[in-house]
Amino acid sequence: MPELPEVETVKRTLNELVIGKTVGHVEIRWPKIIRRPQDAGEFARLMAGETLHHVGRRGKFLLFCFDSKVLVSHLRMEGRYRLDRENVPVDPYTHVIFHFTDDTSLRYRDVRKFGTMHLFRKGEEWRMLPLKELGPEPFSNSFSAESLALSCRKTTRAVKPMLLDQRAVVGLGNIYTDEALFRARIHPLTPAADLTMPQIKTLHEAIVETLGEAVKMGGSTIRTFVNSRGHAGFFQQKLQVYGRKGMPCPRCGTAIEKIKVGGRGTHFCPACQIRVTGS
């Protein structure tokens, strides 16, 4: 699933490609992707004539800001956007097409059909799901070691599931949570409430650094991720534990292990990330 660095990369690319374009009409080939309004026909009607002014991001969500509407889009597992000329053939995995008035179209392609789109009146998106319960952005002043400590103290869960929840901090998924915990030398099964303040400060720094480096490198292309120009990311070349089961730890040489934590495949170094007794 695209995480913050991948979504940020898509956002930046879309801002280079589609700003100022006006929607002529919307073609919806798989209505279940449209979650708000529930009537896909109403969605298409509301979008017609709207000009796109900016593409933003909140956590893992893209925000398409039009004249009077904001489209909140979640790519989920394999969703992607691509700008094409109208005469380019449409493949069977393209499910929503925004036909612009300049003979181009923004096409939403999703092999698994897990992506979602919510349409709001401008300003309304912050007061409703899926955005209203999200935690702080990792690069903002509102995300600090102190705010992370508060989230840790309020939960009985292990640290990895807590970080995946999106309420302590947004944007982390399976890849970058594993990488940040490795940098911080914290075992993923450690109860969040048991972390000391020095550990939390180290984890906070690891989260910010990991995500920041990944953004600079265009995200990670593990399976199918590409940006809206069709370019892959490069951060996978710097992954230290994720996807490296059985390979030597880059820090100590111990074989990387993979376990299930909260139902998610989780990579860690058993020597560098020791699960302390009682946790």
N, C-alpha and C positions, 0 to 999 in steps of 0.2 A: 504494500500500500504506500503511495507517495506520502512522505512526511514533510515537515516544514521546509527543508531545503529544496525538495523537488517542487513543491507548490509555489514557493517563492520564485524559483527559476521559471516556471510556467507563467506566473504573474508578470514578471519582467519582460518575457518574450512577447506576451499578448499586448502589453503596453506599447511595444514597438510596432505591432502589426495591425491592430484593429481600432485604435483610438480615432474618434471622429466619424466612424462609419454609422450609417443609419439602417435600422432593420426594416426591410420591406415586408417580409413575412417569415414565419417560423414553420418549419416542417417537422412534425413529431412522429417518428416511426415506432417508438416504444414508449407509450404513455406512462408506464409505471415509474419512469425516471422523474417525472414531474410530480412533486409532492405538495406544492402549494402554488396556485390553487389546485384542488384535486381534479378539476376538470381541465384536461390538457388543451381543449379548444379555447377555454377562457384564458389560459396562459398565453397561447398564440395571439389572441386578440389584444391582450394587454401589452404585448411586446411590439406589435406593429407600429412603426413610426418613431420608435424611441432611438435616440442617438447615444452611442457609447462614449463616455467622457473619461473614464478611468477604470482600471482593474486593480483592486486591492486584495489584501489577504488578511484573514483572521484565523490563526492556528493553521489547520489543514484545509480551510475553506477559501475558495476564490470568491471575491465580491465584484461583480460586474455592475458598475455604477452608470446608469442611464439618466435621461432627463428627469424623470419622476419615479423611476423604479430602481430597485437593487436586486440583482439575481445572485443568490447564494448557491454556489456549486461545490459539491464534494466529489472528488474523483474516485474515491474508494480504491478498489484493487487495481484496475487497469484503465480508468478513464483518461482520455486525453483530448485536447483541442487542436485543431489544425485549420489554418486559413487556406482556402483553395479558390481558384477561378470556378465559375459556375459550370463551365463545360467539362470539368474533370469528373470522371465517373465516380459514383458513390459506392463504397464497398458495403457488404451486408452487415458490418458491425457498427456502422454509423447510425445513431438513433435519434439525434436531434440536430437540425440544421438551421442556423440563423442566416437567412438569405438577405444580404445587404443590397442597397440600392445602386452600388457601383459595380455590379456583376461579379462580386466575390461572395463567398459564404464561409462562415465559421462553423465547422463540423465537430460535433461531439461524438467520439468513437469510444465504445466500451464493450470489449469482448464478453465480459461477465455480466453486464447490465446491472451492476451494483451501485453505480453513481446516483446522485440525487440532485435535484434543482428545486429551490424554493424562491418564489418571487414575492417581493414586499414593496409597499410604498416606501419611498426614501425616508430613512430615519426609523422606520418600524422594525427593521431587521434586528436591531440591538435589543429589543424588548421581548423577543420571541425565540423559541427554538428554531434552528440548532445553535444559535450564537449566544444566547443570553446566559448560559451557565458555564461558559468557557473561562479558564483561568487566565493569568497574566501572560503576555508575550515574553519570550525568553530574553529579548534584547531591550526590554523596557525597564524603566526605573521601578515599576511595580513588582518586578520579579527580583527578589533579593534572597540572600541566605536566610533572613528572618522570615520572609513569607513562606519559603520552602520549609523551614522548621515548623511553622504553624501547621502546615498541611501534614507534615509527618506526625505531629503530636495528636492530630485529630483522627487518625486511622489505626485500625488493627491489622491492616494488610501488609504484605511484604513490600519492599521498596519498589520493585519493578512494576507490579500491578498499579501501585499508587501513581507512578509517573506516567503510565499509559492512560490514566483516567481523564486527562486533559483539564482537570480542575486545579491541580497544583501548578502546572505550567502547560501551555499549549504547544503542539507541534511535534512532540516526541512520539515515535512509534517503536516498533520492535528493533529496528536497526540501530537508531541513535541512542535508545535507552541502554542497550547492551554496551555500546561504545562508551557512553558517558560513565556507566558503572565501572567499566574496566579502568578507565582513566582515574577514577576516584578510588579504586581498589576496594570496592564494596561488593559483597556477594549479593546477587539478585534476590535471594530468599531472605535476606536480613529484614526483620520487621522494621518498618519505617520509624515507628515510635522508639526503637532502640538506638537509632543513630545519634551519635554525640554531635554537639555543635561544631567541633572541628571537622567531622566527617561531612556534615551538611554543607559547610562552607566550601569544602573541596568538591563536593558533588555539584553545587551551584556553579562553580567555576568550570567544571568539566562539561556540564550541559551547555553553557554559553559558548565555550571554546569549540566543542564538537559541532554544534549547529552552525556556528559562524564559519568554521573552516569548510563545512559541507556546502554552505551557500556559495562561498567563493569559488568552489569547484563545480558548481552546477548540479549538486545533488549526487545521488548514487544510482547507477543503472545496474540493478541486480538481475532483473529479468527483462522487463519490457519498457521501462521508463525512458521517454525522450521528451524534450521540451516541444513547444509549438512550432519550432522550425525543423523538428525531426532530429535534433542533436542529443546525444547521450551525455550523462553526467560522468564525472571522473573521480568522485570521492571514494568509490568502491576500491580504488587502488590504495587508499590509506586505511581501510578498515583493519582493525587490529584483532578483533575476536569474531564479529558477526560472519557467519558462513565459513568459518575456519576450523570446524570440528576436526580434531586429530592432528592439526598442524601445530607447530611450536609457537608458544607465546612469544611475541616480539620483545618482551621485557625480561623473561626468565628462562624461556625454552621449554617449559612444561607444556604438555599436550593440551590444547583447548578442548573443553568438554561442552556437551550440549544436553540440556535437560528441559523439562516442561515446567514453566512457571505461569500459573494462571491460564493454562491452556495454550500458551505461546512457546514456541521453540526459543530457547535462551542459551546464548553462548557466553562462556566465562573462563577465566584461568583459575583452576583450583588452588594454585600456589599464591598467586597475587591477590585473589579475592577470597580470603578465608572467611568461612561462616563461623563466627565466634560461638563458643559453647553457650547454650541456652537460647540462641536465636534460631 
